[in-house]
Every structure is written in structure tokens, then in C-alpha cells.
Amino acid sequence: MKHIAIIIILLMGINATAQTESALQKHFEAYYKEMRLQGDVIGVIGALTHLNVIAPSKQRTDTLAYIYANDNQHLQALNTIGIEKDDSDSDLAVQVKAISLKALNQPKRALEQFEVLFKRNPNPYLAYELADLKIQTGDNSGATTDIEYGLSNVKDDMKYAFYERQQPYEVSLKAAFMHLKGLVQYNQDKNNIDAAVALIDEALKIDPNFNLASLSRQALISRKENPETPKE
């Protein structure tokens, strides 16, 4: 009889705990919806974190990481979902890893993630990211392949955003590809600066307000006019 009483007490405790967790989950689900309506990023993050503790969910974790990344909290985003390449990751998780690793200046790791995205859904925007990262990591041949894919598939109305100025701006994606093509040309033949400048001039013809291309052109002209003295 004593053992039966103990079992009943334990079952009551388990049931009470389950009811408490269920109530908490409903509370934070309602709180999450309200924070979304108010556009309160901190509140949304708090609600999702609590929900993940109460009822862990891969989809919810991916959403939380995306919100961190979208708020430029890239380290927190990666701490949430990790940095390793995982074929079972959702498209959203791979996207978060790619943009956050790129933002944290990890081009080799970011490249892995962008390659996964491109394999799943090839398009000019991802081709641009791949080409840019391959230039950074010294793979000019690979960058050329991605640039040619991009130029073959880009549409005139496609734009790409740049952030090197205080005020972000958009340019034609085709012009952005031509700029990268000029950088690859220079990397492959530093003695033929004119060829690189000619390609960047093509980018500026497409989009005269392309600030980054203008800066690259100025740097190349400066190198041509003031060549480095060979080291003995």
C-alpha cells in the first residue's frame, strides 16, 4: 500500500510538471506572436529561446539563428546552429551559416555553405557570392567559372547591394560581375593592368554610380603609374 501511495504521488508530480510546461509553452507562443506584431527583436529572441528550452525544435532553432543574423548578431547566430557543413541542414540554416561566416570574415567556411546553397538552387546571386569568396581565397579559376555563369544568366533588373560606404547602395548585378572579372584579370596577369581597367570600365558604363568599381579603378591606375620597386 505504501509503494502504491508513492507511485501515485510521483505520477501526480509528473502530471503537474507536464501541465506547467504546457502552460509555459502556450504562454511563450503567445508572447512570441505579440513580439512579432510589435517588431520587438529582443522579445522575439527571448520567446524563441524559452520555447526551445521547453520544447526543442530544429525549425525553431533555425528561425532563432536567422533572427540573430538578420540583426547582425552573427556570432550569436552561429552559436545557435553551429558552423559545420551538414547536408541535412535546412536551406534557412545553410543561408544563416553562409552570411554569418562571411560577415565574420571566414571566407573559406562561408564558401562551403554558399556552395551547398548553389548546388540546391543555382542562381546569379549565389554565383556572385561564390566568385567573390573564391577571389578572396585565391581561386581565380573557380571565380572565373562562377562569373561566366553569372553573366550568362543575369537579368537586367537584378541588383546587388554594397555596404563599403556609410550609406548602402545598389548596382546592377551585371556590373558587379564585370567588376569581379576585372579583379580576376588583374590577379592572373598583374603586368597587364590596362586589361583589368578595361573590364572595370565596362562595369562603370553599365552603372556609373558603382563606387567600389571606381575605387578599384583608381587603385589599379595608381599601381600602373607608381609600380612597386622589385625586391632584390
C-alpha positions in Angstrom: 0.0 0.0 0.0 2.9 2.3 0.9 4.5 1.7 -2.5 1.2 2.4 -4.3 0.9 5.7 -2.5 4.5 6.7 -3.5 3.7 5.8 -7.1 0.5 7.9 -7.1 2.4 10.9 -5.6 5.1 10.6 -8.3 2.5 10.3 -11.1 0.7 13.4 -9.7 4.1 15.3 -9.7 4.8 14.3 -13.3 1.4 15.3 -14.4 1.7 18.6 -12.6 5.1 19.2 -14.3 3.7 18.4 -17.7 0.8 20.8 -17.2 3.2 23.5 -16.0 5.4 23.0 -19.1 2.3 23.0 -21.4 1.1 26.3 -19.8 4.6 27.8 -20.2 4.8 26.8 -23.8 1.4 28.3 -24.6 2.5 31.5 -22.7 5.7 31.9 -24.7 4.0 31.0 -28.0 1.5 33.9 -27.3 4.4 36.1 -26.2 6.3 35.3 -29.4 3.3 36.2 -31.6 2.9 39.5 -29.7 6.6 40.4 -30.0 6.5 39.7 -33.8 3.5 42.0 -34.1 5.3 44.7 -32.3 8.6 44.2 -34.2 10.5 43.7 -31.0 13.6 41.7 -32.0 14.8 41.3 -28.4 11.4 40.0 -27.3 11.2 37.6 -30.3 14.7 36.2 -29.4 13.7 35.8 -25.8 10.5 34.0 -26.6 12.1 31.6 -29.1 14.9 30.8 -26.6 12.4 30.0 -23.9 10.4 27.8 -26.3 13.5 25.9 -27.3 14.2 25.1 -23.7 10.7 23.9 -23.1 10.1 22.1 -26.4 13.3 21.9 -28.5 12.6 22.2 -32.3 15.1 22.3 -35.2 12.8 24.6 -37.2 12.5 27.0 -34.2 16.3 26.9 -33.8 16.9 27.8 -37.4 14.4 30.7 -37.1 16.2 31.9 -34.0 19.5 31.8 -35.7 18.1 33.7 -38.7 16.7 36.4 -36.5 20.1 36.8 -34.9 21.8 37.0 -38.3 19.3 39.4 -39.6 20.0 41.7 -36.6 23.8 41.5 -37.4 24.4 39.3 -34.3 26.3 36.8 -36.4 28.3 35.2 -33.6 25.1 34.5 -31.7 23.6 33.1 -34.9 26.5 30.6 -35.3 26.5 29.7 -31.6 22.8 28.8 -32.1 23.2 26.4 -35.1 27.0 25.8 -35.4 29.4 26.3 -38.3 29.9 22.8 -39.7 28.7 21.8 -43.2 25.7 19.5 -42.7 23.8 18.1 -45.7 20.8 17.6 -43.5 20.6 21.4 -42.7 17.5 23.3 -44.0 18.1 26.0 -46.6 17.5 28.6 -43.9 20.2 27.1 -41.7 22.7 27.0 -44.6 21.9 30.6 -45.5 22.5 31.7 -41.9 25.8 29.9 -41.7 26.9 31.3 -45.1 26.1 35.0 -44.4 27.3 34.9 -40.8 30.6 33.3 -41.7 31.1 35.8 -44.5 30.2 38.7 -42.1 32.8 37.4 -39.6 35.5 37.3 -42.3 35.7 33.5 -42.6 35.7 33.2 -46.4 36.7 29.5 -46.6 34.0 28.3 -44.3 31.4 30.7 -45.8 32.3 29.3 -49.3 31.4 25.8 -48.2 28.0 26.9 -47.2 27.4 29.0 -50.3 28.4 26.0 -52.4 25.7 24.0 -50.7 23.1 26.7 -51.5 24.2 27.0 -55.1 24.0 23.2 -55.5 20.4 23.3 -54.2 19.3 26.4 -56.1 21.8 27.7 -58.7 21.2 31.4 -59.5 23.3 34.5 -60.4 23.2 36.0 -56.8 24.8 32.9 -55.3 27.2 32.7 -58.2 28.3 36.3 -57.3 28.9 35.3 -53.7 30.9 32.2 -54.8 33.0 34.3 -57.2 33.7 37.0 -54.6 34.7 34.4 -52.0 36.9 32.5 -54.4 38.8 35.6 -55.3 39.4 36.2 -51.6 40.7 32.7 -51.2 42.9 32.8 -54.3 40.8 30.5 -56.5 40.8 32.7 -59.6 40.0 29.9 -62.0 36.9 28.9 -59.9 35.9 32.5 -59.7 36.0 32.8 -63.5 33.6 29.8 -63.9 31.1 31.4 -61.5 31.5 34.9 -63.1 30.8 33.4 -66.6 27.8 31.5 -65.2 26.5 34.8 -63.7 27.0 36.9 -66.8 25.2 34.2 -68.8 22.2 34.1 -66.5 21.9 37.6 -65.0 18.8 39.7 -65.8 19.0 43.4 -66.5 16.7 44.2 -63.5 18.9 42.2 -61.0 20.6 44.4 -58.4 23.3 43.8 -55.7 23.7 45.8 -52.5 27.1 47.1 -51.3 28.0 48.5 -47.9 31.5 49.8 -48.1 30.2 53.4 -47.8 28.3 54.8 -44.8 25.1 54.7 -46.9 24.5 51.3 -48.6 23.7 51.4 -52.3 22.6 49.0 -55.1 24.1 48.5 -58.5 23.4 46.3 -61.5 24.4 42.7 -60.7 25.8 42.5 -64.3 28.1 45.5 -63.4 29.1 43.7 -60.2 30.1 40.6 -62.2 32.2 42.8 -64.6 34.0 44.3 -61.7 34.9 40.9 -60.3 36.0 39.9 -63.8 38.4 42.9 -63.8 39.8 41.8 -60.4 40.4 38.3 -61.7 42.1 39.6 -64.8 44.5 41.6 -62.6 45.2 38.7 -60.3 46.0 36.5 -63.2 48.2 39.0 -65.1 49.5 41.9 -62.9 51.6 43.2 -65.8 48.5 43.9 -67.9 46.7 46.4 -65.8 45.1 48.0 -68.8 43.0 44.8 -69.5 41.7 44.8 -65.9 40.9 48.5 -66.1 39.0 48.0 -69.4 36.8 45.4 -67.7 36.1 47.7 -64.8 35.3 50.5 -67.2 32.7 48.2 -68.7 31.2 47.8 -65.2 31.1 51.6 -64.8 29.4 52.0 -68.2 26.6 49.8 -67.0 26.4 51.5 -63.7 28.3 54.9 -63.4 27.5 55.1 -59.7 29.3 51.9 -58.8 31.5 53.3 -56.1 33.5 50.1 -55.3 34.4 49.7 -59.0 35.6 53.4 -59.1 37.8 52.7 -56.1 39.2 49.6 -57.7 39.9 51.5 -60.9 41.7 54.3 -59.0 43.8 51.7 -57.2 44.8 50.0 -60.5 45.7 53.2 -62.2 47.8 54.2 -59.2 49.7 50.9 -59.4 50.3 51.4 -63.1 51.6 54.9 -62.6 53.6 54.0 -59.5 54.8 50.4 -59.9 56.4 48.7 -57.0 60.2 48.6 -57.0 61.3 44.9 -57.4 62.8 43.5 -54.3 66.5 42.4 -54.6 
